[in-house]
């Protein structure tokens, strides 16, 4: 049910990042800052910290990204522009 999905999502979001997830989140944040600076926009406009942490926790394959509630059309296109995310050797 939607209530169960929401509870699972909130529980997963509440737990701290493990060491590999922290590394993944840092890499995403570095890329986000670079992307934002190139476009003269605030980094949080690209992805919120919650979205960065969610990406780090889930480490989804490209096909699963469209199922993440915080990623709409534009943010998906931004994420797909992260070439290291889409290459098997690039994903952490």
Secondary structure, DSSP 8 states (H G I E B T S, - for coil): -HHHHHHHHHHHHHS---HHHHHHHHHHHHHHHHHHHHHTS-HHHH--HHHHHHHHHH---HHHHTT-TT--HHHHHHHHT-HHHHSTTT--
